[in-house]
């Protein structure tokens, strides 16, 4: 949850800086939504895994 709060308070404002002047069309809204879901939220909520001995194991910072 801390990563999501950081995203909402830091990253989202940077991406949408000066968006009051944008002429929002459906395509721009879709592109922003895809960017948010694909790049940001997937990295926060989907656990990273790697293949170890034929099985997927969650990766941790302390395991190499």
ZADO-1210 file (C-alpha; in nm, 4 decimals, padded with zeros to 6 digits):
<atoms>
<atom x="00.0000" y="00.0000" z="00.0000" code="UNK" pos="1"/>
<atom x="00.2930" y="00.2344" z="00.0599" code="UNK" pos="2"/>
<atom x="00.4037" y="00.2023" z="-00.3029" code="UNK" pos="3"/>
<atom x="00.0534" y="00.2904" z="-00.4216" code="UNK" pos="4"/>
<atom x="00.0429" y="00.5979" z="-00.1982" code="UNK" pos="5"/>
<atom x="00.3830" y="00.7024" z="-00.3308" code="UNK" pos="6"/>
<atom x="00.2564" y="00.6548" z="-00.6859" code="UNK" pos="7"/>
<atom x="-00.0527" y="00.8666" z="-00.6189" code="UNK" pos="8"/>
<atom x="00.1422" y="01.1455" z="-00.4519" code="UNK" pos="9"/>
<atom x="00.4544" y="01.1617" z="-00.6721" code="UNK" pos="10"/>
<atom x="00.4308" y="00.9844" z="-01.0077" code="UNK" pos="11"/>
<atom x="00.0741" y="01.0625" z="-01.1097" code="UNK" pos="12"/>
<atom x="00.1162" y="01.4414" z="-01.0666" code="UNK" pos="13"/>
<atom x="00.4335" y="01.4328" z="-01.2774" code="UNK" pos="14"/>
<atom x="00.2603" y="01.2420" z="-01.5573" code="UNK" pos="15"/>
<atom x="-00.0444" y="01.4689" z="-01.5552" code="UNK" pos="16"/>
<atom x="00.1453" y="01.7966" z="-01.5107" code="UNK" pos="17"/>
<atom x="-00.0395" y="02.0836" z="-01.6811" code="UNK" pos="18"/>
<atom x="-00.3191" y="01.8511" z="-01.7925" code="UNK" pos="19"/>
<atom x="-00.5668" y="02.1350" z="-01.7435" code="UNK" pos="20"/>
<atom x="-00.4499" y="02.2667" z="-02.0806" code="UNK" pos="21"/>
<atom x="-00.4828" y="01.9327" z="-02.2604" code="UNK" pos="22"/>
<atom x="-00.7757" y="01.8779" z="-02.4871" code="UNK" pos="23"/>
<atom x="-00.8695" y="01.5347" z="-02.3598" code="UNK" pos="24"/>
<atom x="-00.9975" y="01.2996" z="-02.6209" code="UNK" pos="25"/>
<atom x="-01.0949" y="00.9395" z="-02.5743" code="UNK" pos="26"/>
<atom x="-00.7648" y="00.8169" z="-02.7213" code="UNK" pos="27"/>
<atom x="-00.5561" y="01.0234" z="-02.4772" code="UNK" pos="28"/>
<atom x="-00.7607" y="00.9017" z="-02.1813" code="UNK" pos="29"/>
<atom x="-00.7147" y="00.5414" z="-02.2993" code="UNK" pos="30"/>
<atom x="-00.3396" y="00.5870" z="-02.3408" code="UNK" pos="31"/>
<atom x="-00.3061" y="00.7301" z="-01.9895" code="UNK" pos="32"/>
<atom x="-00.5124" y="00.4457" z="-01.8468" code="UNK" pos="33"/>
<atom x="-00.3039" y="00.1833" z="-02.0281" code="UNK" pos="34"/>
<atom x="00.0190" y="00.3490" z="-01.9082" code="UNK" pos="35"/>
<atom x="-00.1074" y="00.3480" z="-01.5521" code="UNK" pos="36"/>
<atom x="-00.2240" y="-00.0147" z="-01.5547" code="UNK" pos="37"/>
<atom x="00.0560" y="-00.1661" z="-01.7608" code="UNK" pos="38"/>
<atom x="00.3596" y="00.0126" z="-01.6265" code="UNK" pos="39"/>
<atom x="00.2774" y="00.1340" z="-01.2787" code="UNK" pos="40"/>
<atom x="00.0075" y="-00.0738" z="-01.1137" code="UNK" pos="41"/>
<atom x="00.1342" y="-00.4046" z="-01.2527" code="UNK" pos="42"/>
<atom x="00.4765" y="-00.3319" z="-01.1067" code="UNK" pos="43"/>
<atom x="00.3235" y="-00.2541" z="-00.7691" code="UNK" pos="44"/>
<atom x="00.0671" y="-00.5322" z="-00.7308" code="UNK" pos="45"/>
<atom x="00.1888" y="-00.8280" z="-00.9412" code="UNK" pos="46"/>
<atom x="00.4647" y="-01.0234" z="-00.7649" code="UNK" pos="47"/>
<atom x="00.7783" y="-01.0759" z="-00.9661" code="UNK" pos="48"/>
<atom x="00.8730" y="-01.4395" z="-01.0300" code="UNK" pos="49"/>
<atom x="01.1527" y="-01.6258" z="-01.2001" code="UNK" pos="50"/>
<atom x="01.1967" y="-01.9826" z="-01.3195" code="UNK" pos="51"/>
<atom x="01.3981" y="-02.1979" z="-01.0783" code="UNK" pos="52"/>
<atom x="01.4336" y="-02.5724" z="-01.1438" code="UNK" pos="53"/>
<atom x="01.1203" y="-02.5802" z="-01.3588" code="UNK" pos="54"/>
<atom x="00.9038" y="-02.3945" z="-01.1064" code="UNK" pos="55"/>
<atom x="00.8219" y="-02.0291" z="-01.0670" code="UNK" pos="56"/>
<atom x="00.9590" y="-01.8835" z="-00.7453" code="UNK" pos="57"/>
<atom x="00.8940" y="-01.5312" z="-00.6166" code="UNK" pos="58"/>
<atom x="01.2004" y="-01.3118" z="-00.6421" code="UNK" pos="59"/>
<atom x="01.3182" y="-01.1149" z="-00.3453" code="UNK" pos="60"/>
<atom x="01.5834" y="-00.8488" z="-00.3185" code="UNK" pos="61"/>
<atom x="01.8035" y="-01.0682" z="-00.1014" code="UNK" pos="62"/>
<atom x="01.7913" y="-01.3778" z="-00.3278" code="UNK" pos="63"/>
<atom x="02.0019" y="-01.3704" z="-00.6422" code="UNK" pos="64"/>
</atoms>
